[in-house]
Amino acid sequence: MIIEGRMGYNSENKRYGLLISDLWEIDGFHCGTPMEYWDRDKEEWIPTRIEMAWPAQEYYLVDTGLQGDDLEGLHIRIEN
């Protein structure tokens, strides 16, 4: 099953997760979690995964140039 929503930062567990209608569907992704994000410019889903950069401790999406605050509200989908 594919779940679609937006990415948000969960301050309780200090991880990004998947929100649907302001409710946590997934309250925290682990490094390596595969997902796709919607690229508005290209109008297509882009496959990626979430990782954390060290020592900055900043989350990013692999091979996308998106990191930190860029992830907040990003339209994503994952297979669950």
PyMOL Python script that loads the backbone (N, CA, C, O; Angstrom):
from pymol import cmd

cmd.read_pdbstr("""\
ATOM      1  N   MET A   1       0.831  -1.164   0.000  1.00  0.00           N
ATOM      2  CA  MET A   1       0.000   0.000   0.000  1.00  0.00           C
ATOM      3  C   MET A   1       0.887   1.242   0.000  1.00  0.00           C
ATOM      4  O   MET A   1       1.870   1.303   0.738  1.00  0.00           O
ATOM      5  N   ILE A   2       0.547   2.221  -0.816  1.00  0.00           N
ATOM      6  CA  ILE A   2       1.300   3.474  -0.876  1.00  0.00           C
ATOM      7  C   ILE A   2       0.585   4.519  -0.034  1.00  0.00           C
ATOM      8  O   ILE A   2      -0.626   4.706  -0.152  1.00  0.00           O
ATOM      9  N   ILE A   3       1.345   5.196   0.814  1.00  0.00           N
ATOM     10  CA  ILE A   3       0.814   6.259   1.668  1.00  0.00           C
ATOM     11  C   ILE A   3       1.400   7.576   1.185  1.00  0.00           C
ATOM     12  O   ILE A   3       2.604   7.683   0.955  1.00  0.00           O
ATOM     13  N   GLU A   4       0.541   8.575   1.032  1.00  0.00           N
ATOM     14  CA  GLU A   4       0.954   9.875   0.521  1.00  0.00           C
ATOM     15  C   GLU A   4       0.571  10.955   1.533  1.00  0.00           C
ATOM     16  O   GLU A   4      -0.518  10.927   2.106  1.00  0.00           O
ATOM     17  N   GLY A   5       1.477  11.898   1.741  1.00  0.00           N
ATOM     18  CA  GLY A   5       1.221  12.996   2.668  1.00  0.00           C
ATOM     19  C   GLY A   5       2.331  14.019   2.575  1.00  0.00           C
ATOM     20  O   GLY A   5       2.936  14.211   1.521  1.00  0.00           O
ATOM     21  N   ARG A   6       2.589  14.678   3.704  1.00  0.00           N
ATOM     22  CA  ARG A   6       3.660  15.669   3.707  1.00  0.00           C
ATOM     23  C   ARG A   6       4.634  15.357   4.829  1.00  0.00           C
ATOM     24  O   ARG A   6       4.269  14.769   5.847  1.00  0.00           O
ATOM     25  N   MET A   7       5.862  15.759   4.626  1.00  0.00           N
ATOM     26  CA  MET A   7       6.907  15.519   5.602  1.00  0.00           C
ATOM     27  C   MET A   7       6.867  16.607   6.667  1.00  0.00           C
ATOM     28  O   MET A   7       6.661  17.783   6.366  1.00  0.00           O
ATOM     29  N   GLY A   8       7.065  16.197   7.913  1.00  0.00           N
ATOM     30  CA  GLY A   8       7.117  17.146   9.015  1.00  0.00           C
ATOM     31  C   GLY A   8       8.110  16.686  10.062  1.00  0.00           C
ATOM     32  O   GLY A   8       8.411  15.497  10.170  1.00  0.00           O
ATOM     33  N   TYR A   9       8.619  17.637  10.834  1.00  0.00           N
ATOM     34  CA  TYR A   9       9.587  17.319  11.880  1.00  0.00           C
ATOM     35  C   TYR A   9       8.844  17.058  13.174  1.00  0.00           C
ATOM     36  O   TYR A   9       8.043  17.882  13.613  1.00  0.00           O
ATOM     37  N   ASN A  10       9.106  15.913  13.786  1.00  0.00           N
ATOM     38  CA  ASN A  10       8.504  15.538  15.060  1.00  0.00           C
ATOM     39  C   ASN A  10       9.496  15.904  16.172  1.00  0.00           C
ATOM     40  O   ASN A  10      10.506  15.226  16.357  1.00  0.00           O
ATOM     41  N   SER A  11       9.205  16.959  16.894  1.00  0.00           N
ATOM     42  CA  SER A  11      10.133  17.439  17.923  1.00  0.00           C
ATOM     43  C   SER A  11      10.220  16.486  19.121  1.00  0.00           C
ATOM     44  O   SER A  11      11.179  16.562  19.889  1.00  0.00           O
ATOM     45  N   GLU A  12       9.253  15.606  19.293  1.00  0.00           N
ATOM     46  CA  GLU A  12       9.296  14.663  20.414  1.00  0.00           C
ATOM     47  C   GLU A  12      10.375  13.601  20.218  1.00  0.00           C
ATOM     48  O   GLU A  12      11.074  13.248  21.167  1.00  0.00           O
ATOM     49  N   ASN A  13      10.516  13.089  18.993  1.00  0.00           N
ATOM     50  CA  ASN A  13      11.536  12.064  18.766  1.00  0.00           C
ATOM     51  C   ASN A  13      12.691  12.559  17.885  1.00  0.00           C
ATOM     52  O   ASN A  13      13.612  11.807  17.566  1.00  0.00           O
ATOM     53  N   LYS A  14      12.621  13.837  17.500  1.00  0.00           N
ATOM     54  CA  LYS A  14      13.679  14.493  16.722  1.00  0.00           C
ATOM     55  C   LYS A  14      13.942  13.796  15.384  1.00  0.00           C
ATOM     56  O   LYS A  14      15.087  13.618  14.968  1.00  0.00           O
ATOM     57  N   ARG A  15      12.837  13.404  14.722  1.00  0.00           N
ATOM     58  CA  ARG A  15      12.912  12.763  13.409  1.00  0.00           C
ATOM     59  C   ARG A  15      11.850  13.370  12.502  1.00  0.00           C
ATOM     60  O   ARG A  15      10.853  13.923  12.968  1.00  0.00           O
ATOM     61  N   TYR A  16      12.085  13.256  11.190  1.00  0.00           N
ATOM     62  CA  TYR A  16      11.054  13.619  10.234  1.00  0.00           C
ATOM     63  C   TYR A  16      10.113  12.435  10.078  1.00  0.00           C
ATOM     64  O   TYR A  16      10.532  11.280  10.152  1.00  0.00           O
ATOM     65  N   GLY A  17       8.835  12.735   9.859  1.00  0.00           N
ATOM     66  CA  GLY A  17       7.837  11.697   9.673  1.00  0.00           C
ATOM     67  C   GLY A  17       6.840  12.109   8.607  1.00  0.00           C
ATOM     68  O   GLY A  17       7.016  13.118   7.924  1.00  0.00           O
ATOM     69  N   LEU A  18       5.786  11.310   8.476  1.00  0.00           N
ATOM     70  CA  LEU A  18       4.758  11.525   7.457  1.00  0.00           C
ATOM     71  C   LEU A  18       3.463  11.979   8.118  1.00  0.00           C
ATOM     72  O   LEU A  18       2.909  11.288   8.973  1.00  0.00           O
ATOM     73  N   LEU A  19       2.996  13.142   7.711  1.00  0.00           N
ATOM     74  CA  LEU A  19       1.748  13.704   8.218  1.00  0.00           C
ATOM     75  C   LEU A  19       0.647  13.593   7.175  1.00  0.00           C
ATOM     76  O   LEU A  19       0.873  13.819   5.986  1.00  0.00           O
ATOM     77  N   ILE A  20      -0.552  13.241   7.640  1.00  0.00           N
ATOM     78  CA  ILE A  20      -1.751  13.276   6.811  1.00  0.00           C
ATOM     79  C   ILE A  20      -2.784  14.052   7.613  1.00  0.00           C
ATOM     80  O   ILE A  20      -3.169  13.642   8.708  1.00  0.00           O
ATOM     81  N   SER A  21      -3.231  15.173   7.060  1.00  0.00           N
ATOM     82  CA  SER A  21      -4.205  16.044   7.743  1.00  0.00           C
ATOM     83  C   SER A  21      -3.747  16.412   9.156  1.00  0.00           C
ATOM     84  O   SER A  21      -4.537  16.362  10.099  1.00  0.00           O
ATOM     85  N   ASP A  22      -2.485  16.778   9.298  1.00  0.00           N
ATOM     86  CA  ASP A  22      -1.886  17.189  10.569  1.00  0.00           C
ATOM     87  C   ASP A  22      -1.828  16.086  11.629  1.00  0.00           C
ATOM     88  O   ASP A  22      -1.634  16.375  12.809  1.00  0.00           O
ATOM     89  N   LEU A  23      -1.991  14.835  11.222  1.00  0.00           N
ATOM     90  CA  LEU A  23      -1.860  13.702  12.136  1.00  0.00           C
ATOM     91  C   LEU A  23      -0.697  12.837  11.666  1.00  0.00           C
ATOM     92  O   LEU A  23      -0.491  12.651  10.467  1.00  0.00           O
ATOM     93  N   TRP A  24       0.061  12.312  12.626  1.00  0.00           N
ATOM     94  CA  TRP A  24       1.204  11.465  12.276  1.00  0.00           C
ATOM     95  C   TRP A  24       0.721  10.126  11.763  1.00  0.00           C
ATOM     96  O   TRP A  24       0.096   9.366  12.502  1.00  0.00           O
ATOM     97  N   GLU A  25       1.002   9.832  10.513  1.00  0.00           N
ATOM     98  CA  GLU A  25       0.786   8.492   9.963  1.00  0.00           C
ATOM     99  C   GLU A  25       2.006   7.636  10.294  1.00  0.00           C
ATOM    100  O   GLU A  25       1.889   6.467  10.661  1.00  0.00           O
ATOM    101  N   ILE A  26       3.181   8.254  10.152  1.00  0.00           N
ATOM    102  CA  ILE A  26       4.453   7.658  10.570  1.00  0.00           C
ATOM    103  C   ILE A  26       5.163   8.749  11.365  1.00  0.00           C
ATOM    104  O   ILE A  26       5.476   9.807  10.820  1.00  0.00           O
ATOM    105  N   ASP A  27       5.421   8.502  12.648  1.00  0.00           N
ATOM    106  CA  ASP A  27       5.931   9.577  13.501  1.00  0.00           C
ATOM    107  C   ASP A  27       7.433   9.772  13.437  1.00  0.00           C
ATOM    108  O   ASP A  27       7.953  10.703  14.052  1.00  0.00           O
ATOM    109  N   GLY A  28       8.148   8.920  12.711  1.00  0.00           N
ATOM    110  CA  GLY A  28       9.582   9.127  12.572  1.00  0.00           C
ATOM    111  C   GLY A  28      10.219   8.144  11.617  1.00  0.00           C
ATOM    112  O   GLY A  28      10.109   6.932  11.799  1.00  0.00           O
ATOM    113  N   PHE A  29      10.891   8.668  10.588  1.00  0.00           N
ATOM    114  CA  PHE A  29      11.623   7.825   9.648  1.00  0.00           C
ATOM    115  C   PHE A  29      12.992   7.505  10.216  1.00  0.00           C
ATOM    116  O   PHE A  29      13.560   8.290  10.975  1.00  0.00           O
ATOM    117  N   HIS A  30      13.512   6.360   9.846  1.00  0.00           N
ATOM    118  CA  HIS A  30      14.882   5.980  10.196  1.00  0.00           C
ATOM    119  C   HIS A  30      15.777   6.213   8.982  1.00  0.00           C
ATOM    120  O   HIS A  30      15.300   6.197   7.847  1.00  0.00           O
ATOM    121  N   CYS A  31      17.045   6.426   9.210  1.00  0.00           N
ATOM    122  CA  CYS A  31      17.982   6.625   8.103  1.00  0.00           C
ATOM    123  C   CYS A  31      17.887   5.439   7.149  1.00  0.00           C
ATOM    124  O   CYS A  31      17.840   4.281   7.564  1.00  0.00           O
ATOM    125  N   GLY A  32      17.859   5.765   5.864  1.00  0.00           N
ATOM    126  CA  GLY A  32      17.758   4.741   4.839  1.00  0.00           C
ATOM    127  C   GLY A  32      16.340   4.467   4.375  1.00  0.00           C
ATOM    128  O   GLY A  32      16.144   3.717   3.419  1.00  0.00           O
ATOM    129  N   THR A  33      15.331   5.064   5.037  1.00  0.00           N
ATOM    130  CA  THR A  33      13.945   4.829   4.631  1.00  0.00           C
ATOM    131  C   THR A  33      13.729   5.323   3.201  1.00  0.00           C
ATOM    132  O   THR A  33      13.941   6.502   2.915  1.00  0.00           O
ATOM    133  N   PRO A  34      13.309   4.426   2.300  1.00  0.00           N
ATOM    134  CA  PRO A  34      13.054   4.845   0.914  1.00  0.00           C
ATOM    135  C   PRO A  34      11.723   5.583   0.801  1.00  0.00           C
ATOM    136  O   PRO A  34      10.771   5.282   1.522  1.00  0.00           O
ATOM    137  N   MET A  35      11.670   6.543  -0.104  1.00  0.00           N
ATOM    138  CA  MET A  35      10.460   7.327  -0.344  1.00  0.00           C
ATOM    139  C   MET A  35      10.583   8.010  -1.686  1.00  0.00           C
ATOM    140  O   MET A  35      11.625   7.942  -2.338  1.00  0.00           O
ATOM    141  N   GLU A  36       9.517   8.667  -2.095  1.00  0.00           N
ATOM    142  CA  GLU A  36       9.538   9.505  -3.284  1.00  0.00           C
ATOM    143  C   GLU A  36       9.005  10.870  -2.880  1.00  0.00           C
ATOM    144  O   GLU A  36       8.130  10.966  -2.018  1.00  0.00           O
ATOM    145  N   TYR A  37       9.525  11.923  -3.496  1.00  0.00           N
ATOM    146  CA  TYR A  37       8.974  13.255  -3.261  1.00  0.00           C
ATOM    147  C   TYR A  37       8.503  13.825  -4.590  1.00  0.00           C
ATOM    148  O   TYR A  37       9.029  13.486  -5.650  1.00  0.00           O
ATOM    149  N   TRP A  38       7.503  14.698  -4.516  1.00  0.00           N
ATOM    150  CA  TRP A  38       6.941  15.302  -5.715  1.00  0.00           C
ATOM    151  C   TRP A  38       7.742  16.536  -6.080  1.00  0.00           C
ATOM    152  O   TRP A  38       7.789  17.502  -5.319  1.00  0.00           O
ATOM    153  N   ASP A  39       8.374  16.502  -7.247  1.00  0.00           N
ATOM    154  CA  ASP A  39       9.123  17.647  -7.755  1.00  0.00           C
ATOM    155  C   ASP A  39       8.162  18.497  -8.581  1.00  0.00           C
ATOM    156  O   ASP A  39       7.757  18.099  -9.673  1.00  0.00           O
ATOM    157  N   ARG A  40       7.802  19.657  -8.062  1.00  0.00           N
ATOM    158  CA  ARG A  40       6.825  20.533  -8.736  1.00  0.00           C
ATOM    159  C   ARG A  40       7.336  21.032 -10.084  1.00  0.00           C
ATOM    160  O   ARG A  40       6.557  21.175 -11.026  1.00  0.00           O
ATOM    161  N   ASP A  41       8.623  21.294 -10.181  1.00  0.00           N
ATOM    162  CA  ASP A  41       9.177  21.805 -11.435  1.00  0.00           C
ATOM    163  C   ASP A  41       9.131  20.749 -12.542  1.00  0.00           C
ATOM    164  O   ASP A  41       8.749  21.047 -13.674  1.00  0.00           O
ATOM    165  N   LYS A  42       9.519  19.529 -12.213  1.00  0.00           N
ATOM    166  CA  LYS A  42       9.538  18.451 -13.196  1.00  0.00           C
ATOM    167  C   LYS A  42       8.177  17.762 -13.335  1.00  0.00           C
ATOM    168  O   LYS A  42       7.926  17.043 -14.303  1.00  0.00           O
ATOM    169  N   GLU A  43       7.304  17.997 -12.349  1.00  0.00           N
ATOM    170  CA  GLU A  43       5.989  17.363 -12.285  1.00  0.00           C
ATOM    171  C   GLU A  43       6.102  15.840 -12.350  1.00  0.00           C
ATOM    172  O   GLU A  43       5.454  15.178 -13.161  1.00  0.00           O
ATOM    173  N   GLU A  44       6.963  15.303 -11.451  1.00  0.00           N
ATOM    174  CA  GLU A  44       7.128  13.856 -11.370  1.00  0.00           C
ATOM    175  C   GLU A  44       7.610  13.458  -9.979  1.00  0.00           C
ATOM    176  O   GLU A  44       8.154  14.275  -9.234  1.00  0.00           O
ATOM    177  N   TRP A  45       7.401  12.197  -9.648  1.00  0.00           N
ATOM    178  CA  TRP A  45       7.884  11.642  -8.388  1.00  0.00           C
ATOM    179  C   TRP A  45       9.354  11.278  -8.548  1.00  0.00           C
ATOM    180  O   TRP A  45       9.749  10.655  -9.533  1.00  0.00           O
ATOM    181  N   ILE A  46      10.161  11.677  -7.564  1.00  0.00           N
ATOM    182  CA  ILE A  46      11.599  11.429  -7.571  1.00  0.00           C
ATOM    183  C   ILE A  46      11.935  10.441  -6.441  1.00  0.00           C
ATOM    184  O   ILE A  46      11.685  10.741  -5.273  1.00  0.00           O
ATOM    185  N   PRO A  47      12.496   9.272  -6.771  1.00  0.00           N
ATOM    186  CA  PRO A  47      12.866   8.314  -5.719  1.00  0.00           C
ATOM    187  C   PRO A  47      14.103   8.784  -4.947  1.00  0.00           C
ATOM    188  O   PRO A  47      15.033   9.346  -5.525  1.00  0.00           O
ATOM    189  N   THR A  48      14.097   8.545  -3.640  1.00  0.00           N
ATOM    190  CA  THR A  48      15.209   8.945  -2.771  1.00  0.00           C
ATOM    191  C   THR A  48      15.115   8.157  -1.469  1.00  0.00           C
ATOM    192  O   THR A  48      14.305   7.238  -1.340  1.00  0.00           O
ATOM    193  N   ARG A  49      15.942   8.525  -0.523  1.00  0.00           N
ATOM    194  CA  ARG A  49      15.853   7.988   0.840  1.00  0.00           C
ATOM    195  C   ARG A  49      16.355   9.060   1.797  1.00  0.00           C
ATOM    196  O   ARG A  49      17.105   9.953   1.404  1.00  0.00           O
ATOM    197  N   ILE A  50      15.940   8.965   3.047  1.00  0.00           N
ATOM    198  CA  ILE A  50      16.351   9.965   4.040  1.00  0.00           C
ATOM    199  C   ILE A  50      17.607   9.481   4.761  1.00  0.00           C
ATOM    200  O   ILE A  50      17.743   8.300   5.080  1.00  0.00           O
ATOM    201  N   GLU A  51      18.512  10.412   5.009  1.00  0.00           N
ATOM    202  CA  GLU A  51      19.751  10.135   5.742  1.00  0.00           C
ATOM    203  C   GLU A  51      20.063  11.333   6.631  1.00  0.00           C
ATOM    204  O   GLU A  51      19.409  12.372   6.532  1.00  0.00           O
ATOM    205  N   MET A  52      21.056  11.190   7.494  1.00  0.00           N
ATOM    206  CA  MET A  52      21.484  12.295   8.342  1.00  0.00           C
ATOM    207  C   MET A  52      22.956  12.591   8.101  1.00  0.00           C
ATOM    208  O   MET A  52      23.791  11.686   8.093  1.00  0.00           O
ATOM    209  N   ALA A  53      23.261  13.867   7.905  1.00  0.00           N
ATOM    210  CA  ALA A  53      24.644  14.306   7.708  1.00  0.00           C
ATOM    211  C   ALA A  53      25.309  14.486   9.083  1.00  0.00           C
ATOM    212  O   ALA A  53      24.737  15.093   9.988  1.00  0.00           O
ATOM    213  N   TRP A  54      26.514  13.951   9.214  1.00  0.00           N
ATOM    214  CA  TRP A  54      27.286  14.095  10.449  1.00  0.00           C
ATOM    215  C   TRP A  54      28.507  14.951  10.170  1.00  0.00           C
ATOM    216  O   TRP A  54      29.038  14.851   9.065  1.00  0.00           O
ATOM    217  N   PRO A  55      28.981  15.759  11.049  1.00  0.00           N
ATOM    218  CA  PRO A  55      28.518  15.962  12.420  1.00  0.00           C
ATOM    219  C   PRO A  55      27.403  17.007  12.541  1.00  0.00           C
ATOM    220  O   PRO A  55      26.961  17.298  13.653  1.00  0.00           O
ATOM    221  N   ALA A  56      26.945  17.569  11.436  1.00  0.00           N
ATOM    222  CA  ALA A  56      25.924  18.632  11.496  1.00  0.00           C
ATOM    223  C   ALA A  56      24.595  18.139  12.058  1.00  0.00           C
ATOM    224  O   ALA A  56      23.785  18.950  12.508  1.00  0.00           O
ATOM    225  N   GLN A  57      24.351  16.832  12.041  1.00  0.00           N
ATOM    226  CA  GLN A  57      23.100  16.234  12.487  1.00  0.00           C
ATOM    227  C   GLN A  57      21.905  16.889  11.790  1.00  0.00           C
ATOM    228  O   GLN A  57      20.953  17.333  12.432  1.00  0.00           O
ATOM    229  N   GLU A  58      21.986  16.935  10.466  1.00  0.00           N
ATOM    230  CA  GLU A  58      20.925  17.511   9.660  1.00  0.00           C
ATOM    231  C   GLU A  58      20.427  16.458   8.673  1.00  0.00           C
ATOM    232  O   GLU A  58      21.216  15.843   7.954  1.00  0.00           O
ATOM    233  N   TYR A  59      19.115  16.259   8.647  1.00  0.00           N
ATOM    234  CA  TYR A  59      18.531  15.284   7.719  1.00  0.00           C
ATOM    235  C   TYR A  59      18.563  15.821   6.301  1.00  0.00           C
ATOM    236  O   TYR A  59      18.489  17.029   6.076  1.00  0.00           O
ATOM    237  N   TYR A  60      18.675  14.899   5.339  1.00  0.00           N
ATOM    238  CA  TYR A  60      18.656  15.271   3.925  1.00  0.00           C
ATOM    239  C   TYR A  60      18.093  14.116   3.105  1.00  0.00           C
ATOM    240  O   TYR A  60      18.059  12.974   3.563  1.00  0.00           O
ATOM    241  N   LEU A  61      17.653  14.427   1.890  1.00  0.00           N
ATOM    242  CA  LEU A  61      17.203  13.405   0.953  1.00  0.00           C
ATOM    243  C   LEU A  61      18.321  13.166  -0.056  1.00  0.00           C
ATOM    244  O   LEU A  61      18.782  14.099  -0.714  1.00  0.00           O
ATOM    245  N   VAL A  62      18.744  11.937  -0.173  1.00  0.00           N
ATOM    246  CA  VAL A  62      19.891  11.547  -0.990  1.00  0.00           C
ATOM    247  C   VAL A  62      19.700  11.950  -2.455  1.00  0.00           C
ATOM    248  O   VAL A  62      18.642  11.727  -3.044  1.00  0.00           O
ATOM    249  N   ASP A  63      20.748  12.548  -3.026  1.00  0.00           N
ATOM    250  CA  ASP A  63      20.820  12.936  -4.445  1.00  0.00           C
ATOM    251  C   ASP A  63      19.745  13.933  -4.875  1.00  0.00           C
ATOM    252  O   ASP A  63      19.356  13.954  -6.043  1.00  0.00           O
ATOM    253  N   THR A  64      19.256  14.768  -3.936  1.00  0.00           N
ATOM    254  CA  THR A  64      18.209  15.735  -4.290  1.00  0.00           C
ATOM    255  C   THR A  64      18.618  17.180  -4.032  1.00  0.00           C
ATOM    256  O   THR A  64      18.052  18.096  -4.630  1.00  0.00           O
ATOM    257  N   GLY A  65      19.592  17.399  -3.149  1.00  0.00           N
ATOM    258  CA  GLY A  65      19.942  18.755  -2.744  1.00  0.00           C
ATOM    259  C   GLY A  65      19.015  19.299  -1.667  1.00  0.00           C
ATOM    260  O   GLY A  65      19.189  20.435  -1.223  1.00  0.00           O
ATOM    261  N   LEU A  66      18.026  18.504  -1.235  1.00  0.00           N
ATOM    262  CA  LEU A  66      17.084  18.937  -0.198  1.00  0.00           C
ATOM    263  C   LEU A  66      17.596  18.508   1.171  1.00  0.00           C
ATOM    264  O   LEU A  66      17.970  17.353   1.376  1.00  0.00           O
ATOM    265  N   GLN A  67      17.606  19.466   2.114  1.00  0.00           N
ATOM    266  CA  GLN A  67      18.092  19.163   3.458  1.00  0.00           C
ATOM    267  C   GLN A  67      17.478  20.112   4.468  1.00  0.00           C
ATOM    268  O   GLN A  67      16.955  21.167   4.110  1.00  0.00           O
ATOM    269  N   GLY A  68      17.545  19.725   5.736  1.00  0.00           N
ATOM    270  CA  GLY A  68      17.077  20.582   6.826  1.00  0.00           C
ATOM    271  C   GLY A  68      15.668  21.103   6.622  1.00  0.00           C
ATOM    272  O   GLY A  68      14.741  20.328   6.387  1.00  0.00           O
ATOM    273  N   ASP A  69      15.507  22.409   6.711  1.00  0.00           N
ATOM    274  CA  ASP A  69      14.191  23.041   6.605  1.00  0.00           C
ATOM    275  C   ASP A  69      13.526  22.833   5.248  1.00  0.00           C
ATOM    276  O   ASP A  69      12.310  22.984   5.133  1.00  0.00           O
ATOM    277  N   ASP A  70      14.307  22.487   4.207  1.00  0.00           N
ATOM    278  CA  ASP A  70      13.725  22.207   2.884  1.00  0.00           C
ATOM    279  C   ASP A  70      12.764  21.023   2.932  1.00  0.00           C
ATOM    280  O   ASP A  70      11.887  20.904   2.076  1.00  0.00           O
ATOM    281  N   LEU A  71      12.921  20.145   3.928  1.00  0.00           N
ATOM    282  CA  LEU A  71      12.108  18.935   4.017  1.00  0.00           C
ATOM    283  C   LEU A  71      10.723  19.203   4.590  1.00  0.00           C
ATOM    284  O   LEU A  71       9.785  18.449   4.328  1.00  0.00           O
ATOM    285  N   GLU A  72      10.592  20.259   5.361  1.00  0.00           N
ATOM    286  CA  GLU A  72       9.320  20.569   6.030  1.00  0.00           C
ATOM    287  C   GLU A  72       8.216  20.834   5.009  1.00  0.00           C
ATOM    288  O   GLU A  72       8.329  21.737   4.181  1.00  0.00           O
ATOM    289  N   GLY A  73       7.143  20.033   5.078  1.00  0.00           N
ATOM    290  CA  GLY A  73       5.989  20.214   4.211  1.00  0.00           C
ATOM    291  C   GLY A  73       6.124  19.600   2.829  1.00  0.00           C
ATOM    292  O   GLY A  73       5.216  19.720   2.007  1.00  0.00           O
ATOM    293  N   LEU A  74       7.242  18.946   2.563  1.00  0.00           N
ATOM    294  CA  LEU A  74       7.483  18.332   1.261  1.00  0.00           C
ATOM    295  C   LEU A  74       6.455  17.230   1.002  1.00  0.00           C
ATOM    296  O   LEU A  74       6.199  16.405   1.879  1.00  0.00           O
ATOM    297  N   HIS A  75       5.869  17.211  -0.185  1.00  0.00           N
ATOM    298  CA  HIS A  75       4.887  16.197  -0.576  1.00  0.00           C
ATOM    299  C   HIS A  75       5.647  14.906  -0.872  1.00  0.00           C
ATOM    300  O   HIS A  75       6.476  14.856  -1.780  1.00  0.00           O
ATOM    301  N   ILE A  76       5.353  13.858  -0.092  1.00  0.00           N
ATOM    302  CA  ILE A  76       6.064  12.593  -0.231  1.00  0.00           C
ATOM    303  C   ILE A  76       5.086  11.438  -0.284  1.00  0.00           C
ATOM    304  O   ILE A  76       3.910  11.571   0.052  1.00  0.00           O
ATOM    305  N   ARG A  77       5.611  10.293  -0.720  1.00  0.00           N
ATOM    306  CA  ARG A  77       4.859   9.052  -0.628  1.00  0.00           C
ATOM    307  C   ARG A  77       5.835   7.919  -0.328  1.00  0.00           C
ATOM    308  O   ARG A  77       6.995   7.942  -0.739  1.00  0.00           O
ATOM    309  N   ILE A  78       5.323   6.924   0.405  1.00  0.00           N
ATOM    310  CA  ILE A  78       6.133   5.773   0.750  1.00  0.00           C
ATOM    311  C   ILE A  78       5.280   4.514   0.593  1.00  0.00           C
ATOM    312  O   ILE A  78       4.050   4.566   0.609  1.00  0.00           O
ATOM    313  N   GLU A  79       5.958   3.400   0.443  1.00  0.00           N
ATOM    314  CA  GLU A  79       5.249   2.117   0.424  1.00  0.00           C
ATOM    315  C   GLU A  79       5.290   1.562   1.837  1.00  0.00           C
ATOM    316  O   GLU A  79       6.351   1.462   2.454  1.00  0.00           O
ATOM    317  N   ASN A  80       4.117   1.204   2.334  1.00  0.00           N
ATOM    318  CA  ASN A  80       4.038   0.708   3.707  1.00  0.00           C
ATOM    319  C   ASN A  80       3.466  -0.690   3.727  1.00  0.00           C
ATOM    320  O   ASN A  80       3.320  -1.282   4.797  1.00  0.00           O
TER     321      ASN A  80
END
""", "prot")
cmd.dss("prot")
cmd.show_as("cartoon", "prot")
cmd.util.cbc("prot")
cmd.orient("prot")
